[in-house]
Amino acid sequence: MRPVPELFGLSNESTFELVPRLIGGFALAVCTCISALAYAQPATVAPAKPSDAPLPSCLDQTIRGQLGEQLKPRGVQKRDFKKDNKLVLVAHGGTYAGDLTSSSWIAGGELGYFFTEDLGLSLGFDVTPLKLDLDQPLNQFFGDNRFEPGMAYLALANVVWSPMHAKLKLGGGIVHADILLFAGGGRMFHDAVQGLTFDAGFAIDMFVTKALTIRLDTRDVMAVEEIAGETRYTNNIVATIGLALYIPTGL
């Protein structure tokens, strides 16, 4: 019987059975090493915001630096001027649009005091002529003088509330302003006006300086009037423009 030939010297049939196992083990070891290297590499985290991403070049850094010097941060900012514990002196003039009477001019002023930044009181006094343009034809028709024109004196006390501070872009700059709401009552002194007088309205203070403002004021003056034989509750619209000066009290 002839002897079985040997492969690679001392190899036999068991050697051939061992070779596939060695190759499989080697492949498994290579895969394990590759996976370990992949985990060892740090993951690239995407920037949370575009501004957090790294700049690609020195030119972009220069541009961002120039923009940062030119742009000013916006948002909630402190007021330039506070009204609390200050007197306010107002002089104004405008139009009185009567409900039963003819429209005419009105002029006067106010003296106010702010206890806090938002709340204050004011006392106002105005003068306006009450007249009726149809008075002459009515006098001729009825044969007597049914309405006596004359000056009316309006004295009012108001509670003033400033709910918000605003910024207006006028011309090339920003103008600070306060929105004012007010209501109160008093008396209009004239023979045609009966009982108490009430008013309510709003105003806007636009600060020219830290103590001087331009005030735009609109209000409804409500009173019972008897004009040309008609008596009813009237709504008279008053629109004025004036200057308001805030005076420190030292309190």
JOVENNOR-V472782 format. One record per residue. N is the residue number from 1. RES is the residue in one letter. NEAR is the number of other C-alpha atoms within 12 Angstrom. D_LAST is the distance of its C-alpha to the last C-alpha in Angstrom with 2 decimals. Layout:
n={N,N}
res={RES,RES}
near={NEAR,NEAR}
d_last={D_LAST,D_LAST}
This chain:
n={1,2,3,4,5,6,7,8,9,10,11,12,13,14,15,16,17,18,19,20,21,22,23,24,25,26,27,28,29,30,31,32,33,34,35,36,37,38,39,40,41,42,43,44,45,46,47,48,49,50,51,52,53,54,55,56,57,58,59,60,61,62,63,64,65,66,67,68,69,70,71,72,73,74,75,76,77,78,79,80,81,82,83,84,85,86,87,88,89,90,91,92,93,94,95,96,97,98,99,100,101,102,103,104,105,106,107,108,109,110,111,112,113,114,115,116,117,118,119,120,121,122,123,124,125,126,127,128,129,130,131,132,133,134,135,136,137,138,139,140,141,142,143,144,145,146,147,148,149,150,151,152,153,154,155,156,157,158,159,160,161,162,163,164,165,166,167,168,169,170,171,172,173,174,175,176,177,178,179,180,181,182,183,184,185,186,187,188,189,190,191,192,193,194,195,196,197,198,199,200,201,202,203,204,205,206,207,208,209,210,211,212,213,214,215,216,217,218,219,220,221,222,223,224,225,226,227,228,229,230,231,232,233,234,235,236,237,238,239,240,241,242,243,244,245,246,247,248,249,250,251}
res={M,R,P,V,P,E,L,F,G,L,S,N,E,S,T,F,E,L,V,P,R,L,I,G,G,F,A,L,A,V,C,T,C,I,S,A,L,A,Y,A,Q,P,A,T,V,A,P,A,K,P,S,D,A,P,L,P,S,C,L,D,Q,T,I,R,G,Q,L,G,E,Q,L,K,P,R,G,V,Q,K,R,D,F,K,K,D,N,K,L,V,L,V,A,H,G,G,T,Y,A,G,D,L,T,S,S,S,W,I,A,G,G,E,L,G,Y,F,F,T,E,D,L,G,L,S,L,G,F,D,V,T,P,L,K,L,D,L,D,Q,P,L,N,Q,F,F,G,D,N,R,F,E,P,G,M,A,Y,L,A,L,A,N,V,V,W,S,P,M,H,A,K,L,K,L,G,G,G,I,V,H,A,D,I,L,L,F,A,G,G,G,R,M,F,H,D,A,V,Q,G,L,T,F,D,A,G,F,A,I,D,M,F,V,T,K,A,L,T,I,R,L,D,T,R,D,V,M,A,V,E,E,I,A,G,E,T,R,Y,T,N,N,I,V,A,T,I,G,L,A,L,Y,I,P,T,G,L}
near={3,4,5,11,11,13,12,10,9,12,15,15,14,13,16,16,12,14,15,13,14,14,14,13,14,14,14,14,14,14,14,14,14,14,13,12,12,12,11,10,10,8,8,6,9,11,11,9,9,9,12,10,14,15,16,11,11,11,11,15,16,14,15,18,14,13,13,12,11,10,10,9,10,7,7,9,12,12,18,19,25,27,37,25,22,29,30,34,30,34,28,31,27,27,26,34,29,32,28,32,32,22,22,27,26,31,28,30,31,32,30,33,32,30,24,19,25,25,26,29,32,32,29,31,30,34,28,32,29,36,30,28,21,20,25,19,16,18,18,12,13,14,11,15,19,23,29,26,24,19,22,29,25,35,29,34,30,32,27,35,32,28,20,19,27,23,23,19,12,13,7,7,10,15,24,30,34,33,28,34,29,32,29,28,28,27,28,34,27,29,21,33,33,22,20,23,31,30,33,29,29,29,32,34,38,33,32,23,18,22,26,25,31,29,33,30,34,29,31,27,35,34,31,28,31,25,32,27,18,17,16,19,23,26,23,33,31,36,28,31,28,28,30,34,30,30,25,20,14,8,13}
d_last={129.49,127.43,124.19,120.70,119.16,115.93,112.88,111.20,113.56,112.54,110.69,112.06,111.06,108.24,106.68,106.31,104.56,102.03,101.05,98.99,97.03,96.16,95.03,92.79,91.18,90.54,88.88,86.64,85.54,84.70,82.55,80.69,79.90,78.65,76.31,74.93,74.24,72.46,70.11,69.52,68.21,64.37,63.42,61.67,58.26,57.02,53.51,50.78,49.38,51.11,48.58,49.70,53.31,54.63,54.89,58.49,58.42,56.60,56.22,54.14,51.89,51.36,50.50,47.96,46.35,46.07,44.57,42.02,40.87,40.67,39.16,35.43,34.27,32.91,31.05,27.53,25.12,21.37,19.60,19.22,15.92,13.23,11.96,9.31,6.10,8.32,10.79,14.38,17.26,20.72,24.20,27.18,30.88,33.61,36.35,36.84,39.71,40.99,42.91,45.44,44.61,44.99,42.35,40.49,37.48,33.98,31.09,27.69,23.98,20.82,17.28,15.05,11.66,11.24,9.94,11.39,13.49,16.38,15.64,14.59,16.19,17.96,20.16,23.12,26.07,29.22,32.71,35.91,39.59,41.48,45.06,48.06,50.38,53.20,52.86,55.79,58.31,57.31,57.77,61.18,62.13,61.08,61.88,58.58,54.93,53.31,49.82,48.02,45.74,42.66,38.97,36.67,33.05,30.78,27.58,25.74,22.67,21.96,20.27,19.46,20.03,20.02,22.62,23.48,22.98,26.19,27.94,30.56,33.35,33.92,36.40,36.39,32.85,30.21,27.60,24.48,23.83,21.94,24.01,22.61,24.36,23.83,25.79,25.77,27.86,28.52,31.51,33.75,35.44,39.08,42.42,43.23,40.13,40.27,37.61,34.16,33.04,31.29,30.01,29.16,28.87,27.22,25.78,25.32,22.83,24.60,22.48,24.30,21.70,18.39,16.70,19.79,21.76,25.05,24.81,27.99,27.92,30.71,30.84,33.48,33.44,35.65,37.37,40.80,42.73,46.19,47.73,51.45,52.52,50.57,47.70,45.68,42.28,41.13,38.92,37.76,36.29,33.65,32.95,30.67,29.36,26.57,23.69,20.01,17.41,13.87,11.48,8.12,5.49,3.82,0.00}
